[in-house]
């Protein structure tokens, strides 16, 4: 999903994020000053780098039906990467609640409006996501961080 981040003197950036549905880890993110297609393409590239070729044959990449995710070029990239693309029905916001929840917590926790440059905003977002994955405990993950919960799942299997 993508969220808007207003900062500085009326500037706007857009944050594209991929979140693991099981561990709640933020697996990839990209911050841009443009909502053009490269924002989701770069996010997908970062996801593929993070996964380093380890894509489960039944892996789903789920999104809403926004124009970025329904664009033929993005759909082709997702398929070539080895994901099955999944999308919400039109008007169904419930399965997007996990991303909206993350964005809401991030915007509550992170002081970013005072950033004057995209680089400064990018640094704060990167730091927050590192904190979220490795230090922010979550009740629904047995009071573990997303990174700890991933390790827990791997050792349990």
PyMOL commands that set and color helices and strands:
alter all, ss='L'
color gray80, all
select helices_A, chain A and resi 38-51+67-70+72-81+94-109+118-134+139-141+146-156
alter helices_A, ss='H'
color red, helices_A
select strands_A, chain A and resi 2-7+11-19+26-32+60-63+84-87
alter strands_A, ss='S'
color yellow, strands_A
deselect
rebuild
show_as cartoon
